[in-house]
Amino acid sequence: MEREQNRILAIGIFLGLVLLGYLLAGAAIDVKEYERTVTVKGLSEREVPADVVIWPITFTGAENDLQQLYLGMEKHVEKIRAFLTLKGIAEEAISINPPLVTDKSAQQWGGGQKAEFRYTAVQTVTVYTGEIETVRSAMQTISELGKEGVVFGGNAYENQPDYQFNGLNDLKPEMVEEATKNARTVAQKFARDSDSQLGKIRRASQGQFSISDRDRNTPYIKKVRVVSTIEYYLVD
């Protein structure tokens, strides 16, 4: 009787091990299948107009009398302000920085050549507005100020307008969705070409949004770009 029970117990253990082995084999096959993956990138791009422009107008002055220098700079400020408002730029969009004055006599050492003017000044009037086309139109006629005696200073880069786009948050959901769809389309084609089926997402990462000028000649048109990277499982 005891021998019979032992035999039954042994058979039960054997069958249990066989079943466990079968289950483990099936799990191993599933893991092996899911080790096959494909990583794809999906791109989304938009061209949008800039919605803010920052335009610095830098000018200079030189005098031997400090009081006259300040008076001259104030007159130039008023000329620039009048020019801008005449071109349709709102008063609240115009800000005035104080002049930066240099005393040339304080910078002379030894027997250096004496400067023609003792005092020089640099000052900047800045326009900050969303009226892009109004600013672009005013820029085309800035030489009118030169004819009134305003001497522009700074290099070409410093006086260039800075066009910006601040509406990114409104575009993000739509662009992320588009980039994800484009990535899936690429992955599906790869799966078909490899006689596989596209499985679930293993991992996904969204790249940083970038905003750049469309080209050097049209900085007021921006290119918004995002790339999503997604890794999918492939199954037979």
C-alpha positions in Angstrom: 0.0 0.0 0.0 2.8 2.4 0.9 4.6 1.5 -2.2 1.5 2.3 -4.3 1.2 5.7 -2.7 4.8 6.5 -3.3 4.4 5.5 -7.0 1.3 7.8 -7.3 3.2 10.6 -5.6 6.2 10.2 -8.0 3.9 10.2 -11.0 2.2 13.4 -9.7 5.5 15.1 -9.2 6.6 14.0 -12.7 3.5 15.3 -14.3 3.8 18.6 -12.4 7.4 19.1 -13.6 6.3 18.4 -17.2 3.5 20.9 -16.9 5.8 23.5 -15.3 8.4 22.9 -18.0 5.7 23.5 -20.7 4.6 26.7 -19.1 8.2 27.9 -18.7 8.9 27.0 -22.3 5.9 29.1 -23.4 7.0 32.0 -21.3 10.5 31.8 -22.8 9.1 31.8 -26.3 7.0 34.9 -25.5 10.0 36.7 -24.1 12.1 35.8 -27.1 9.4 37.1 -29.4 9.2 40.3 -27.5 12.9 40.9 -27.6 12.4 41.9 -31.3 11.9 45.6 -31.4 12.2 48.5 -33.9 13.0 52.1 -33.0 11.6 54.8 -35.2 11.5 58.6 -35.2 8.5 60.8 -36.1 8.8 64.4 -37.2 6.4 67.2 -37.0 7.2 70.7 -38.4 5.3 74.0 -38.6 6.0 77.3 -40.2 4.6 80.2 -38.2 4.9 84.0 -38.2 6.7 85.6 -35.3 4.4 87.2 -32.8 6.9 89.5 -31.0 9.7 91.7 -32.3 12.3 93.5 -30.3 14.0 96.3 -32.3 16.9 98.2 -30.7 17.8 101.5 -32.3 21.3 102.6 -31.0 22.6 106.1 -31.7 25.6 108.1 -30.7 26.6 111.7 -29.9 29.8 113.6 -29.2 30.5 117.0 -27.7 33.1 118.9 -25.7 30.5 120.3 -23.4 28.7 117.7 -21.2 25.5 119.6 -20.9 25.3 120.1 -24.6 25.9 116.4 -25.1 22.9 115.5 -22.9 20.7 118.1 -24.6 21.7 116.7 -28.0 20.9 113.1 -27.0 17.5 114.2 -25.7 16.7 115.8 -29.0 17.7 112.6 -30.8 15.4 110.6 -28.6 12.5 112.8 -29.4 13.2 112.6 -33.1 13.3 108.8 -32.9 10.1 108.7 -30.8 8.3 111.0 -33.3 9.5 108.9 -36.2 8.3 105.6 -34.6 4.8 107.0 -33.6 4.4 108.4 -37.1 5.0 105.0 -38.5 2.2 103.5 -36.4 4.2 102.2 -33.4 2.4 102.7 -30.1 4.0 104.8 -27.4 3.8 102.0 -24.9 5.9 99.8 -27.2 8.8 102.3 -27.0 11.3 102.3 -24.1 14.3 104.6 -23.6 17.5 103.5 -22.0 19.7 106.2 -20.4 22.8 107.3 -22.3 26.2 105.8 -21.6 28.6 108.7 -21.5 32.4 108.4 -21.8 34.9 111.1 -20.8 37.8 110.6 -23.3 40.2 112.8 -21.3 40.0 110.4 -18.4 41.1 107.6 -20.7 44.2 109.3 -22.2 47.6 108.1 -21.0 50.9 109.9 -21.5 51.4 111.8 -24.8 48.5 110.1 -26.7 46.7 112.0 -29.4 44.0 114.2 -28.0 40.4 113.2 -28.9 38.5 115.6 -31.1 35.5 115.5 -28.6 36.0 115.0 -24.9 32.6 113.4 -24.3 30.9 110.7 -26.3 27.6 109.0 -25.6 25.7 105.9 -26.7 22.0 105.4 -26.2 19.4 102.9 -27.2 15.7 103.2 -27.9 13.9 99.8 -28.0 10.7 98.8 -29.6 8.9 95.8 -28.1 5.7 94.9 -29.9 3.6 92.3 -31.6 3.0 94.5 -34.7 5.6 92.8 -36.8 4.6 94.3 -40.2 4.5 97.8 -38.7 8.1 97.5 -37.5 9.3 96.0 -40.7 7.7 98.9 -42.6 9.4 101.4 -40.3 12.8 99.7 -40.7 12.6 100.4 -44.4 12.5 104.1 -43.9 14.9 104.4 -40.9 17.3 106.5 -43.1 14.9 109.4 -42.6 16.4 109.8 -39.1 19.9 109.9 -40.5 18.8 112.9 -42.7 17.8 114.6 -39.4 21.2 114.2 -37.9 20.8 111.0 -35.9 24.0 109.0 -36.1 23.4 105.3 -35.6 25.9 103.4 -33.5 26.8 99.8 -32.7 27.5 97.1 -35.2 25.0 95.6 -37.6 24.3 92.6 -35.4 23.4 94.8 -32.3 20.8 96.8 -34.3 19.1 93.8 -35.9 15.5 93.1 -34.7 14.9 90.0 -32.7 11.8 88.2 -33.9 10.3 85.7 -31.4 7.4 83.2 -31.4 5.7 82.7 -28.0 2.7 80.6 -29.1 4.5 77.2 -28.7 2.1 75.9 -26.0 -0.8 76.2 -28.4 1.0 74.0 -30.9 2.5 71.4 -28.7 -0.5 68.9 -28.4 -1.2 68.8 -32.1 2.5 68.5 -33.0 3.2 65.7 -30.5 0.2 63.8 -31.8 1.4 64.2 -35.4 5.0 63.2 -34.6 3.7 60.1 -32.8 1.5 59.1 -35.8 4.3 59.6 -38.2 6.5 57.4 -36.1 3.9 54.7 -36.0 3.5 54.8 -39.8 7.2 54.2 -40.3 7.1 51.4 -37.8 4.1 49.7 -39.5 5.9 49.8 -42.8 9.0 48.2 -41.3 6.8 45.5 -39.7 5.2 44.7 -43.0 8.5 44.6 -44.9 9.8 42.2 -42.3 6.7 40.0 -42.3 6.0 40.9 -38.7 3.2 42.7 -36.8 3.6 45.8 -34.8 3.3 45.2 -31.1 3.0 47.5 -28.1 5.3 50.5 -27.3 8.3 49.4 -25.3 9.6 52.9 -24.6 9.0 56.4 -26.0 10.7 59.8 -25.7 9.8 63.2 -26.9 12.6 65.4 -28.1 12.9 69.1 -27.3 10.8 71.5 -29.3 13.1 73.8 -31.4 12.2 77.2 -32.9 14.5 78.6 -35.6 14.4 81.1 -38.4 13.1 79.6 -41.6 16.1 81.1 -43.3 18.5 84.1 -42.8 16.4 86.3 -45.1 13.1 85.8 -43.3 13.8 85.8 -39.5 10.2 86.9 -39.0 9.0 83.4 -40.1 9.8 80.7 -37.7 10.1 76.9 -38.1 8.9 74.9 -35.1 10.1 71.3 -35.0 9.8 68.3 -32.7 11.0 64.7 -33.1 9.5 61.8 -31.1 11.5 58.6 -30.7 9.4 55.4 -30.1 10.5 51.8 -29.7 7.9 49.2 -30.6 7.8 45.4 -30.1 7.6 43.2 -33.2 5.7 40.0 -33.1 5.3 37.2 -35.7 
